[in-house]
Amino acid sequence: MEQPIVTAYDFNAPRQIIAGGGTFGKLPELVIGLKGTHVLIVTDGYLLEQGLVREAISSLSEAGIKSVVFHRISPDPTMDSVLEGLALLRQHSCDAIVALGGGSPIDAAKAISVLATNDGPLTRYAGYHLIPNPGLPLIAVPTTAGTGSEATRVAVITDELRQVKMMLFDNALLPDIAVVDYRLSMTMPPQLTAYVGVDTLTHGLEAYVSKKRNPFSDPIALSCIGLVGQHLLRAYTCPTDEAAREGMAIAACQGGLAFSNSSVCLVHGMSRPLGAVYHLAHGLSNAILLPAVTRFSVAGCEARYATAARTMGVVAPELTDVEAADALVYALEAMNRQLNVPRLRDCVGVSWATFEQSVSKMAADALASGSPQNNPVVPTTTEIEQLYLTCW
């Protein structure tokens, strides 16, 4: 067995992961199991208009559980929205939280959970293992197959004053229960399916090549990579394909488990500043960056990138590691074209003038985040600037 770079490691996951079609119906009994009596449902405006939130409220009510809904969550959850949700939780004396949605509601719910039991401000907990007390009981129910936040000890919250996406990493942020019901993802529009799907792939790939990889995260990362290779394009072109939707829902959860117990790398380090400056969706910015960053990184970990390519099923088995790793880059570029992932310059709200003014700060912020230091090839700020330009 290949010797791990990190010689001491642990594995952290929600205490319970419930997966499969229809498992959303178990929500009331899960809340009761956590001794919840009054639930804050954290979601977003889109899901509030759908039947899913009403279904949650109704099923909880039938079980004698009160609930109140907080839906003012943007695609990049901010400290202000977290504080607004916290105020609602305290106003109604909620003792448990249900996060319903994509990564943004789940991350916001995590932050609300820990601020309910720890003194603010949230900025004091930015970084690694800084939260002293466990949060309120939290059930995460993803409705997208992308971020894997339902299975991670990570939350990313935007500090609008500094134009920085803060990463909080602590076991206190792990949901108590993750409910992975693939049927909830079947209404995702094609482009959201594409962006969050590439986000899932990025989690698996970065976890597998990270300098913090280990024998527990490796097989989960590879399973994630294989499932994306098998199911993403089908889920994109045929949204009603249940097998493809289920495969991507499992891949997303596995990707979260993998990177949360290994780490993300340069793609995520560069993605956060793009989100902070341009308010791009996290999955979109990852998708834009993934091929170029992979091309930059393959020389530092050719064998692993080759294994990832073979696991995805995008290269012939007889290729050497060098050939397979190089072919992976072309496969990622082709996948972006098939999924209609735009270049940075074609995204709404992105202008060359703003890019030119902010690229140096974005590169510095990316490097300061710590994630690029886990990359197979650790970049300089100048190299990060060049990578941003390559993606323009």
Summary of the structure (lengths in Angstrom):
residues: 392
radius of gyration: 19.8
end to end distance: 40.2
largest distance: 63.0
contacts: 1497
relative contact order: 0.11
helix: 57%
strand: 11%
